[in-house]
């Protein structure tokens, strides 16, 4: 099976030597190459019954590595399952015009943060309007930056419960079965809020202009860009409600701890190129193969490495950390929902839940694995 690790081990050094790459992307490349190899250290276990031994190498735990993240995702599912309300949940996606891509690439932390905040403020403002709901809602938001072909496509996925807390905090107001805010209204308000933030950042000289965005440093060009994108109909869409609250968490977990491409989509690699599978949504989701020059493949992957410390998963409204113990607890009480305690599982238990395998037991005889020795990075 071809893995992203093979691609990076073969081509990353050449790419890094010939391209200017931000430190977090360099860190991600090295982590992917070293993941579950002797370079990161590991340990040797021995069965207490049949004396079989096995060597296990440590994971890199980098959020861009396709080998890592599954255990965090399973724990996240458990945590979120304890917070579900007995109402329909809606999946809303906010996208931005591709003309803004140069600004996002030159200012990832600032632009991603403004994108998330603009989407959250849009939902909050319209939900509080009595014409739509008249309540404060909760939003779970996940930032994504890629399309199926690894192109740069910043957008956010939002899961919104169909109801919220009244202004006086004394009642829970339920939404209609269909989404309670028209998508055209969402699109217009979102466009205005994000562009207002971008314009303010320009006025405060907070934006950097490098690479493709360099011509936008000139005020006339920058204002012309804003006029162009303001004239467009921005794409915001809402999918139908989930079958049950639990399906919400399972569905959203596809996005929370995901990296730009997984190993199962990689189909071929040679001395100069990489071939991978993608869905062409312009052709009704038909599965196709795309072959890219290896340097272009790595370039596309690298542009999806988020800045250090940037939070991809965010919570707003009654689900914000500052509101969980007050407003969200009120929502649970008013909907007569019994709060389930959060359960923290060990790595062994999470793996068993995920794969059905008990990694503490020998696969040959069922005996117990016992740690014999641990070894430091680079000594295995």
C-alpha positions in Angstrom: 0.0 0.0 0.0 1.3 3.4 -0.9 1.5 5.9 2.0 2.0 9.6 2.2 5.1 8.7 4.2 6.6 7.1 1.1 5.9 10.2 -0.9 7.5 12.5 1.6 10.5 10.2 2.2 11.1 10.2 -1.6 10.5 13.8 -2.5 10.4 16.1 0.6 14.1 16.8 0.9 14.3 18.0 -2.7 11.2 20.1 -2.2 12.4 21.7 1.0 15.8 22.5 -0.5 14.2 24.3 -3.4 11.2 26.1 -1.9 10.5 28.6 0.9 8.4 26.7 3.4 7.0 28.0 6.7 8.4 26.3 9.8 5.2 24.4 10.7 5.1 22.8 7.2 8.8 21.7 7.6 7.9 20.2 11.0 4.9 18.4 9.5 7.1 17.0 6.6 9.7 15.6 9.1 7.0 14.2 11.4 5.3 12.3 8.5 8.6 10.8 7.4 9.6 9.7 10.9 6.1 8.5 12.1 6.2 4.9 13.5 9.9 4.4 12.7 13.0 3.9 14.9 13.7 7.6 14.4 11.0 8.4 17.1 11.9 5.5 19.4 9.6 2.8 20.7 9.5 -0.3 22.8 9.6 -4.1 22.7 6.9 -6.3 24.3 7.1 -10.0 25.1 4.2 -12.4 25.6 4.1 -13.8 29.1 2.8 -17.2 27.7 4.4 -18.0 24.3 7.4 -15.6 24.5 6.6 -14.0 21.2 8.0 -10.5 20.9 6.9 -7.4 19.0 8.5 -4.1 18.3 6.3 -1.0 18.3 7.5 2.4 17.2 6.2 5.7 18.4 3.7 7.9 16.5 4.6 11.5 15.5 1.1 12.8 16.7 1.3 15.6 14.1 -2.2 16.6 13.1 -1.2 16.6 9.4 -0.1 12.9 9.5 -2.7 10.5 8.1 -1.5 7.8 10.5 -2.3 9.8 13.6 -5.5 11.4 14.8 -7.9 8.5 14.9 -7.7 8.1 18.7 -8.2 11.8 19.2 -11.2 11.6 16.9 -12.8 8.7 18.9 -12.3 10.6 22.2 -13.8 13.7 20.6 -16.9 11.7 19.6 -17.3 10.5 23.2 -16.9 14.0 24.5 -19.4 15.5 22.1 -22.0 12.7 22.5 -22.4 13.8 26.1 -23.5 17.3 24.9 -26.3 16.4 22.5 -29.7 18.1 22.7 -32.9 16.4 21.6 -33.5 18.6 18.6 -32.7 18.4 14.9 -29.1 19.4 13.9 -28.2 21.2 10.7 -24.9 21.2 8.8 -24.1 24.5 7.2 -21.0 25.3 5.1 -19.5 28.7 4.5 -17.2 29.1 1.5 -15.3 32.1 0.2 -14.6 33.2 -3.4 -11.3 32.0 -4.8 -10.2 35.6 -5.6 -9.5 35.9 -1.8 -7.1 32.9 -1.8 -3.9 35.1 -2.1 -4.9 36.9 1.1 -5.5 33.7 2.9 -2.2 32.2 1.8 -0.3 35.3 2.8 -2.1 35.7 6.1 -3.3 32.3 7.2 -3.7 32.9 11.0 -5.5 36.2 10.6 -7.7 35.3 7.6 -8.7 31.9 9.0 -9.6 33.5 12.3 -11.7 36.2 10.5 -13.4 33.5 8.4 -14.4 31.6 11.5 -15.6 34.6 13.4 -17.6 36.0 10.5 -19.4 32.7 10.0 -20.1 32.4 13.7 -21.3 36.0 14.0 -23.6 35.5 11.0 -25.3 32.5 12.5 -25.6 34.2 15.9 -27.0 37.5 14.6 -29.6 35.9 12.3 -30.6 33.3 14.9 -31.3 36.1 17.5 -33.6 37.8 15.0 -37.2 36.9 16.0 -38.0 36.6 12.3 -35.9 33.4 12.2 -35.6 32.0 15.7 -35.1 34.7 18.4 -32.6 32.8 20.5 -28.9 32.2 21.2 -27.7 29.1 19.5 -24.6 26.9 19.8 -22.2 26.3 16.9 -19.5 23.6 16.5 -17.2 24.8 13.7 -14.4 23.0 11.8 -12.0 24.8 9.4 -11.1 23.0 6.2 -8.7 24.4 3.5 -8.7 21.8 0.8 -10.8 20.4 -2.0 -10.7 16.8 -3.2 -7.9 17.5 -5.6 -5.8 19.2 -2.9 -6.6 22.6 -4.3 -6.7 25.5 -1.9 -10.3 26.0 -0.8 -10.8 27.6 2.6 -14.3 26.9 4.1 -15.9 26.1 7.4 -18.3 23.3 8.4 -20.8 24.3 11.1 -23.1 22.0 13.0 -26.0 24.0 14.5 -28.7 22.6 16.8 -32.3 23.5 15.8 -33.0 25.7 18.7 -31.5 27.9 21.4 -31.8 29.8 24.6 -34.2 32.7 24.9 -32.8 36.2 25.6 -34.0 36.0 29.2 -32.6 32.5 29.6 -35.9 31.1 30.8 -37.0 29.0 27.9 -35.6 26.9 25.0 -36.9 28.0 21.6 -37.1 25.2 19.0 -36.6 25.9 15.3 -38.7 24.7 12.4 -37.9 21.3 10.9 -36.2 22.9 7.9 -33.3 25.2 8.6 -34.5 28.3 10.3 -32.3 30.8 8.3 -32.6 31.2 4.5 -29.2 30.4 2.9 -29.4 33.5 0.7 -29.7 35.7 3.8 -26.8 33.8 5.4 -24.7 34.4 2.3 -25.3 38.1 2.2 -24.7 38.7 5.9 -21.6 36.5 5.9 -20.2 38.3 2.9 -20.6 41.7 4.5 -19.1 40.6 7.9 -16.0 39.0 6.4 -15.3 41.8 4.0 -15.7 44.4 6.7 -13.1 42.6 8.8 -10.7 42.3 5.8 -11.1 46.0 5.0 -10.5 46.9 8.7 -7.4 44.7 8.8 -6.1 46.5 5.7 -6.7 49.9 7.3 -4.9 48.8 10.4 -2.0 47.5 8.3 -2.4 44.0 9.8 -2.3 42.3 6.4 0.9 41.0 4.8 1.3 41.1 1.1 3.7 38.5 -0.4 3.7 36.2 -3.4 0.5 36.4 -5.4 -1.0 38.9 -3.0 1.8 41.4 -3.4 0.0 43.6 -6.0 -2.9 44.0 -3.5 -0.7 46.1 -1.3 -1.6 49.0 -3.5 -4.9 50.5 -2.2 -6.6 50.8 -5.6 -6.0 47.1 -6.4 -7.1 46.1 -2.9 -10.4 48.0 -3.1 -11.0 46.7 -6.6 -10.6 43.2 -5.2 -13.2 43.9 -2.5 -15.6 45.4 -5.1 -15.2 42.3 -7.3 -15.9 39.8 -4.5 -18.7 41.9 -3.0 -20.5 41.7 -6.4 -20.4 37.9 -6.3 -23.0 35.6 -4.8 -21.1 33.8 -2.1 -21.8 30.1 -1.6 -23.4 29.1 1.7 -25.4 25.9 1.8 -27.3 23.9 4.4 -27.8 20.1 4.3 -31.0 18.4 5.5 -31.3 17.6 9.2 -29.6 14.5 10.6 -31.5 11.4 11.5 -30.6 11.7 15.1 -28.4 13.8 17.3 -25.9 10.9 17.5 -25.5 10.9 13.7 -24.4 14.6 14.0 -21.3 13.7 16.0 -20.4 10.7 13.8 -20.8 12.8 10.7 -18.8 15.8 11.9 -16.0 13.5 13.1 -15.2 12.9 9.4 -14.0 16.5 9.4 -12.6 17.2 12.8 -9.3 15.4 12.8 -8.9 15.0 9.1 -5.8 15.8 7.1 -5.7 16.9 3.4 -5.4 13.4 2.0 -5.4 9.8 3.4 -3.3 6.9 2.4 -6.2 5.0 0.9 -6.5 7.6 -1.8 -2.9 7.3 -3.0 -2.7 4.9 -6.0 0.7 5.2 -7.6 4.1 6.8 -7.2 7.1 6.8 -9.6 10.3 8.8 -9.9 8.6 12.1 -10.8 4.9 11.9 -10.0 2.1 10.9 -7.6 -1.3 9.6 -8.6 -4.3 9.8 -6.3 -8.0 9.3 -6.3 -10.5 12.1 -5.9 -14.2 12.8 -6.3 -15.2 15.3 -9.0 -18.2 17.0 -7.6 -18.7 18.9 -10.8 -19.3 15.5 -12.4 -21.9 14.3 -9.8 -19.2 13.0 -7.4 -17.6 10.6 -10.0 -14.4 9.0 -8.7 -11.4 10.0 -10.9 -7.6 9.7 -10.8 -5.3 12.7 -10.9 -1.5 12.5 -11.5 0.6 15.4 -10.3 4.2 16.2 -10.5 5.7 15.2 -7.2 6.8 18.8 -6.4 3.3 20.1 -7.2 1.7 17.3 -5.0 3.9 18.3 -2.0 3.2 22.0 -2.7 -0.5 21.5 -2.6 -0.3 19.4 0.6 2.0 21.9 2.3 -0.5 24.8 1.8 -3.0 23.0 4.1 -0.6 22.8 7.1 -2.2 25.2 9.6 -0.1 27.8 11.6 1.2 26.5 14.9 -1.4 26.6 17.6 -4.3 27.5 15.3 -7.5 25.8 16.6 -9.3 24.0 13.7 -12.3 23.1 15.9 -14.1 26.0 17.5 -17.2 26.4 19.6 -19.5 29.5 19.7 -22.6 30.7 21.4 -24.0 28.5 24.2 -21.2 25.9 23.4 -18.4 28.4 23.9 -16.2 27.4 26.8 -17.3 30.5 28.8 -21.0 29.4 28.4 -20.9 25.7 28.8 -21.5 25.7 32.6 -24.2 28.3 32.5 -26.1 28.7 29.2 -25.6 25.2 27.8 -26.5 23.7 31.1 -29.7 25.8 31.0 -30.4 24.3 27.5 -30.1 20.8 28.9 -32.3 21.6 31.8 -35.0 23.3 29.7 -35.1 20.4 27.2 -35.2 17.9 30.1 -32.0 16.3 28.8 -30.0 14.2 31.3 -26.4 15.2 31.0 -24.2 12.2 30.4 -20.8 12.3 32.2 -17.8 12.5 29.9 -15.8 9.3 29.7 -12.0 9.4 29.2 -10.7 6.1 27.7 -7.1 4.9 27.6 -5.3 4.5 24.3 -5.8 0.7 24.6 -9.5 1.1 25.1 -9.9 3.6 22.2 -8.0 1.2 19.9 -10.3 -1.6 21.0 -13.4 0.5 20.4 -12.0 1.5 17.0 -10.7 -1.8 15.7 -12.2 -4.4 18.0 -8.6 -5.6 18.8 -7.2 -5.8 22.3 -3.6 -4.7 21.9 -2.7 -5.9 25.4 -3.2 -9.5 24.3 -0.9 -11.6 22.1 -2.5 -12.3 18.7 -0.9 -15.8 18.6 -2.0 -17.2 22.0 -4.0 -14.6 23.8 -1.4 -14.1 26.5 -0.5 -10.7 27.9 2.1 -8.4 26.4 4.7 -7.3 28.9 7.1 -4.4 28.3 10.7 -5.7 28.0 12.5 -2.5 27.0 11.9 1.0 25.7 14.4 2.6 23.4 15.1 6.3 22.6 14.7 8.0 19.3 17.2 6.9 16.7 18.4 3.8 18.7 15.9 1.1 17.5 
